[in-house]
């Protein structure tokens, strides 16, 4: 494997410098994107060069593609931090080893309490996160934590149904062990594809300082049996135009080489972290951030697109409209922050949040704005993962499963965890959305909804 197989930095810089805006080409590529087959790097470069007044074309098209692939459902999850110990010294991260604020590692009892707290909010998906530290956060510890999360039930008998993972790059054998324990999506962000910048913000005498280890991790993950992969860059470290083209190039390489493109793409922007003085050298404006989201929805239409509570509610709502299909809600970025929030305030955070609303408040807003809050995990149980997931997503057929499953899991949430206002509005939305389903799909979905009313635990359509 060579770096140039995945990302040819010289070619990307040449495209950025060469391509100039052409309105006819821009409009032709808008129409091309509606075929939902992706775009070339040169196509994307035309979008990058477009003046701000052309953004409405991008936003309307990306919104249309989002609904064509995934409908109007928005999947909800919460990060579950199990340890803030880390040996790396990433310049931008609150967990970096040189930050001397108090750290926390959760034992099995506290992991159970955190999981119960998430379940009592209504969550069914968790994203396990921890720093890289072989002594504190060994793979054995991570696997034990995953088993603990899956094995925990709350007083209503509910459990987390999908544990996604965001941990450091590993070996093929590491990934085999993660596959065996049954994780959902394996997330690993390149942070920046620009190698000189990567090496500047990740000291090379630390594990994460190895650019190639990070870049080729997805190859090893696939070889180890993981098919659902999550990608992303940390916007603000380098020129967003370069990062955008590089990320798309990486996604195209995976799809071309393995037949597995990214299951999810995340959009973190640098936020302040306690105890760390780091100013992003290439800050990304709100306008450019939304433009990035729209372009990736058009260039990689099949991917789930994720935004976190790093962003404020206003930006998040705009992002939902133009392409985002998954979001964290009611989040904490400190180990122990759900079960013991007051104690968690004194502990080291990875970064600051800008949307501190509860899961119920975010669910209510989604309903008001025409989205279905979804807790669906049906694809994992039905085997729609990795290569098996790609044909459903690329064709847009996945929407036929997403809509009924979103309604069923929304109903489950309303029955057990929602506030009175969210419950009332959610029931109205369910009735309206049922009326839009084809007759056979509607009747089957209605039957599962009735079973939920009778107390059954069936929670997905198919």
KOLMIMI-64020 format. One record per residue (C-alpha): residue number from 1; residue in one letter; x negated, y, z negated. Coordinates in steps of 0.05 Angstrom, whole numbers, always signed. Example, Ala and Ser with C-alpha at 12.3 -4.5 7.8 and 13.67 -1.06 7.14 Angstrom:
2
1	a	-246	-90	-156
2	s	-273	-21	-143
//
This chain:
462
1	x	+0	+0	+0
2	x	-22	+70	+16
3	x	+5	+137	-8
4	x	+17	+157	+64
5	x	+64	+98	+73
6	x	+111	+132	+24
7	x	+95	+206	+30
8	x	+50	+239	+80
9	x	+35	+305	+44
10	x	+0	+335	+104
11	x	+60	+321	+150
12	x	+109	+349	+100
13	x	+70	+414	+94
14	x	+65	+418	+169
15	x	+140	+410	+176
16	x	+153	+465	+124
17	x	+105	+512	+160
18	x	+129	+495	+231
19	x	+204	+492	+228
20	x	+242	+558	+235
21	x	+316	+570	+228
22	x	+359	+559	+290
23	x	+434	+569	+280
24	x	+454	+522	+337
25	x	+410	+467	+310
26	x	+436	+481	+240
27	x	+508	+471	+262
28	x	+491	+409	+302
29	x	+458	+378	+241
30	x	+519	+396	+199
31	x	+560	+354	+247
32	x	+508	+299	+248
33	x	+510	+294	+172
34	x	+585	+280	+175
35	x	+568	+212	+205
36	x	+541	+194	+136
37	x	+479	+160	+164
38	x	+427	+206	+134
39	x	+381	+259	+163
40	x	+308	+263	+186
41	x	+257	+306	+151
42	x	+260	+355	+209
43	x	+335	+359	+202
44	x	+328	+374	+128
45	x	+276	+427	+143
46	x	+327	+465	+185
47	x	+373	+466	+124
48	x	+316	+489	+80
49	x	+303	+549	+124
50	x	+376	+569	+128
51	x	+392	+638	+100
52	x	+436	+643	+38
53	x	+497	+664	+79
54	x	+497	+595	+112
55	x	+503	+559	+46
56	x	+578	+552	+50
57	x	+569	+505	+109
58	x	+524	+462	+67
59	x	+569	+462	+7
60	x	+634	+447	+44
61	x	+601	+390	+82
62	x	+566	+359	+21
63	x	+631	+363	-18
64	x	+668	+327	+38
65	x	+614	+273	+41
66	x	+616	+263	-34
67	x	+691	+251	-31
68	x	+685	+206	+30
69	x	+636	+161	-6
70	x	+657	+164	-80
71	x	+724	+199	-80
72	x	+736	+248	-136
73	x	+712	+205	-193
74	x	+655	+228	-237
75	x	+619	+175	-279
76	x	+601	+194	-351
77	x	+544	+168	-394
78	x	+500	+189	-452
79	x	+425	+184	-463
80	x	+404	+143	-523
81	x	+334	+161	-547
82	x	+303	+106	-589
83	x	+234	+135	-600
84	x	+198	+202	-592
85	x	+128	+173	-599
86	x	+86	+182	-537
87	x	+12	+179	-519
88	x	+18	+221	-456
89	x	+4	+295	-454
90	x	+52	+319	-400
91	x	+47	+394	-402
92	x	+122	+407	-399
93	x	+150	+354	-447
94	x	+168	+360	-520
95	x	+146	+288	-533
96	x	+74	+301	-510
97	x	+22	+273	-558
98	x	-7	+342	-576
99	x	+60	+366	-603
100	x	+54	+356	-678
101	x	+127	+362	-697
102	x	+159	+303	-735
103	x	+174	+241	-693
104	x	+224	+185	-700
105	x	+228	+112	-680
106	x	+295	+77	-691
107	x	+297	+8	-722
108	x	+352	-42	-705
109	x	+399	-15	-758
110	x	+394	+57	-732
111	x	+400	+34	-660
112	x	+465	+0	-680
113	x	+489	+63	-714
114	x	+472	+106	-653
115	x	+508	+57	-608
116	x	+569	+57	-652
117	x	+570	+133	-651
118	x	+569	+133	-575
119	x	+624	+81	-573
120	x	+666	+122	-621
121	x	+662	+180	-573
122	x	+688	+135	-517
123	x	+623	+121	-479
124	x	+613	+55	-443
125	x	+547	+72	-409
126	x	+481	+89	-444
127	x	+414	+110	-416
128	x	+359	+84	-460
129	x	+299	+132	-465
130	x	+234	+133	-503
131	x	+163	+159	-496
132	x	+105	+117	-472
133	x	+67	+89	-532
134	x	+42	+16	-529
135	x	+37	+11	-605
136	x	+104	+42	-624
137	x	+145	+30	-561
138	x	+122	-37	-534
139	x	+164	-72	-481
140	x	+184	-122	-534
141	x	+212	-64	-575
142	x	+249	-37	-514
143	x	+279	-105	-498
144	x	+301	-115	-570
145	x	+334	-46	-569
146	x	+371	-63	-505
147	x	+397	-128	-535
148	x	+418	-90	-598
149	x	+456	-39	-556
150	x	+492	-93	-516
151	x	+507	-133	-579
152	x	+538	-75	-618
153	x	+614	-67	-624
154	x	+652	-11	-658
155	x	+714	-18	-701
156	x	+758	-22	-639
157	x	+718	-80	-611
158	x	+688	-39	-555
159	x	+616	-46	-531
160	x	+567	-12	-484
161	x	+575	-46	-417
162	x	+517	-19	-378
163	x	+449	+1	-406
164	x	+408	+41	-356
165	x	+335	+51	-374
166	x	+287	+109	-366
167	x	+218	+86	-390
168	x	+147	+90	-366
169	x	+121	+55	-303
170	x	+107	-18	-315
171	x	+80	-81	-282
172	x	+118	-130	-240
173	x	+123	-176	-300
174	x	+150	-119	-342
175	x	+204	-108	-291
176	x	+221	-182	-289
177	x	+233	-181	-363
178	x	+277	-119	-357
179	x	+317	-154	-302
180	x	+325	-216	-347
181	x	+355	-175	-404
182	x	+407	-147	-356
183	x	+394	-73	-348
184	x	+434	-29	-301
185	x	+393	+24	-264
186	x	+318	+31	-275
187	x	+302	+106	-273
188	x	+232	+134	-262
189	x	+219	+204	-238
190	x	+157	+222	-198
191	x	+161	+290	-233
192	x	+123	+320	-174
193	x	+102	+289	-109
194	x	+47	+341	-99
195	x	-14	+303	-122
196	x	-58	+362	-143
197	x	-1	+389	-185
198	x	+15	+320	-213
199	x	-57	+311	-237
200	x	-58	+381	-267
201	x	+4	+372	-311
202	x	-11	+298	-328
203	x	-82	+291	-355
204	x	-117	+234	-320
205	x	-143	+203	-384
206	x	-72	+184	-403
207	x	-30	+127	-375
208	x	+17	+174	-337
209	x	-42	+211	-308
210	x	-46	+158	-253
211	x	-9	+186	-193
212	x	-8	+120	-155
213	x	+17	+81	-215
214	x	+78	+126	-216
215	x	+88	+128	-141
216	x	+85	+53	-129
217	x	+127	+35	-190
218	x	+191	+27	-149
219	x	+156	-25	-105
220	x	+137	-65	-167
221	x	+207	-57	-196
222	x	+238	-87	-133
223	x	+187	-143	-133
224	x	+206	-156	-206
225	x	+279	-164	-188
226	x	+308	-96	-203
227	x	+354	-71	-148
228	x	+387	-9	-177
229	x	+334	+45	-178
230	x	+340	+118	-200
231	x	+293	+172	-173
232	x	+281	+246	-182
233	x	+232	+302	-189
234	x	+225	+355	-243
235	x	+242	+419	-206
236	x	+197	+477	-223
237	x	+129	+442	-222
238	x	+117	+455	-148
239	x	+150	+485	-86
240	x	+221	+455	-84
241	x	+219	+451	-9
242	x	+160	+403	-12
243	x	+191	+363	-68
244	x	+257	+356	-31
245	x	+225	+329	+33
246	x	+179	+283	-7
247	x	+237	+254	-47
248	x	+276	+240	+17
249	x	+214	+209	+48
250	x	+206	+163	-12
251	x	+280	+143	-9
252	x	+274	+128	+66
253	x	+212	+87	+54
254	x	+247	+43	+2
255	x	+308	+34	+47
256	x	+265	+18	+108
257	x	+218	-29	+71
258	x	+264	-66	+23
259	x	+334	-51	+46
260	x	+347	-18	-21
261	x	+352	+57	-24
262	x	+360	+95	-90
263	x	+422	+76	-129
264	x	+417	+144	-163
265	x	+381	+210	-155
266	x	+374	+258	-213
267	x	+364	+333	-213
268	x	+327	+357	-275
269	x	+300	+428	-278
270	x	+246	+446	-328
271	x	+276	+470	-394
272	x	+241	+496	-455
273	x	+217	+443	-506
274	x	+203	+458	-579
275	x	+129	+463	-596
276	x	+109	+467	-522
277	x	+90	+531	-486
278	x	+99	+517	-412
279	x	+127	+563	-360
280	x	+147	+530	-294
281	x	+98	+553	-240
282	x	+152	+548	-186
283	x	+219	+565	-220
284	x	+280	+544	-180
285	x	+337	+594	-177
286	x	+410	+572	-186
287	x	+424	+585	-113
288	x	+365	+542	-90
289	x	+383	+488	-142
290	x	+453	+481	-114
291	x	+425	+481	-43
292	x	+379	+423	-62
293	x	+438	+383	-88
294	x	+479	+395	-25
295	x	+422	+377	+21
296	x	+407	+311	-14
297	x	+480	+292	-13
298	x	+478	+301	+63
299	x	+410	+269	+73
300	x	+420	+208	+27
301	x	+497	+204	+26
302	x	+503	+136	-7
303	x	+465	+152	-70
304	x	+497	+167	-137
305	x	+475	+237	-156
306	x	+464	+255	-229
307	x	+462	+320	-268
308	x	+447	+324	-342
309	x	+465	+371	-399
310	x	+400	+408	-386
311	x	+443	+453	-342
312	x	+497	+500	-367
313	x	+572	+486	-357
314	x	+579	+536	-300
315	x	+524	+506	-258
316	x	+547	+436	-274
317	x	+617	+450	-249
318	x	+591	+479	-184
319	x	+546	+417	-177
320	x	+604	+369	-187
321	x	+641	+403	-130
322	x	+584	+398	-79
323	x	+556	+329	-91
324	x	+543	+307	-162
325	x	+579	+241	-178
326	x	+550	+223	-247
327	x	+537	+264	-309
328	x	+515	+259	-381
329	x	+563	+285	-434
330	x	+561	+298	-508
331	x	+485	+287	-505
332	x	+428	+288	-555
333	x	+354	+287	-536
334	x	+329	+266	-605
335	x	+327	+195	-634
336	x	+382	+190	-686
337	x	+418	+251	-660
338	x	+487	+219	-654
339	x	+497	+183	-720
340	x	+459	+235	-761
341	x	+464	+301	-721
342	x	+443	+346	-779
343	x	+380	+306	-792
344	x	+367	+302	-718
345	x	+363	+378	-714
346	x	+298	+375	-754
347	x	+266	+324	-708
348	x	+227	+330	-644
349	x	+269	+339	-581
350	x	+247	+322	-511
351	x	+278	+387	-485
352	x	+333	+436	-500
353	x	+405	+426	-476
354	x	+449	+480	-445
355	x	+515	+442	-447
356	x	+532	+421	-518
357	x	+605	+405	-507
358	x	+634	+339	-529
359	x	+652	+282	-483
360	x	+725	+299	-493
361	x	+715	+372	-475
362	x	+677	+354	-412
363	x	+729	+302	-394
364	x	+784	+353	-401
365	x	+748	+403	-356
366	x	+738	+349	-303
367	x	+812	+333	-304
368	x	+831	+406	-298
369	x	+784	+415	-239
370	x	+811	+355	-200
371	x	+760	+301	-219
372	x	+773	+233	-251
373	x	+727	+221	-311
374	x	+703	+149	-302
375	x	+672	+99	-349
376	x	+670	+44	-296
377	x	+617	-11	-297
378	x	+652	-58	-249
379	x	+596	-61	-197
380	x	+549	-95	-246
381	x	+600	-147	-266
382	x	+621	-160	-194
383	x	+549	-166	-168
384	x	+550	-101	-128
385	x	+478	-84	-144
386	x	+414	-74	-104
387	x	+421	-99	-33
388	x	+493	-120	-47
389	x	+512	-50	-66
390	x	+482	-15	-6
391	x	+533	-37	+48
392	x	+592	-14	+4
393	x	+561	+54	-9
394	x	+534	+67	+60
395	x	+601	+51	+93
396	x	+640	+91	+42
397	x	+680	+29	+24
398	x	+656	+36	-48
399	x	+709	+90	-57
400	x	+763	+36	-51
401	x	+736	+6	-115
402	x	+715	+70	-150
403	x	+783	+103	-150
404	x	+824	+46	-182
405	x	+768	+30	-231
406	x	+762	+103	-250
407	x	+836	+106	-266
408	x	+834	+42	-307
409	x	+774	+64	-348
410	x	+804	+133	-357
411	x	+867	+101	-384
412	x	+825	+60	-432
413	x	+791	+124	-456
414	x	+858	+160	-464
415	x	+888	+104	-505
416	x	+831	+99	-554
417	x	+789	+162	-558
418	x	+819	+223	-524
419	x	+846	+285	-558
420	x	+921	+300	-552
421	x	+909	+352	-497
422	x	+863	+307	-457
423	x	+910	+248	-465
424	x	+970	+287	-440
425	x	+934	+316	-380
426	x	+899	+249	-364
427	x	+965	+211	-362
428	x	+993	+262	-313
429	x	+931	+257	-269
430	x	+935	+181	-269
431	x	+1007	+183	-244
432	x	+988	+232	-189
433	x	+926	+193	-167
434	x	+965	+128	-166
435	x	+1013	+159	-116
436	x	+955	+171	-69
437	x	+931	+99	-68
438	x	+952	+50	-13
439	x	+1011	+6	-34
440	x	+974	-59	-50
441	x	+917	-24	-87
442	x	+967	+18	-125
443	x	+1009	-41	-148
444	x	+948	-80	-171
445	x	+921	-19	-208
446	x	+989	-7	-241
447	x	+989	-79	-266
448	x	+921	-70	-299
449	x	+944	-4	-330
450	x	+1004	-40	-360
451	x	+958	-93	-388
452	x	+917	-39	-422
453	x	+981	-12	-453
454	x	+993	-82	-481
455	x	+925	-82	-513
456	x	+887	-125	-464
457	x	+813	-111	-452
458	x	+811	-118	-376
459	x	+776	-54	-353
460	x	+762	-59	-279
461	x	+803	-70	-216
462	x	+753	-113	-178
//
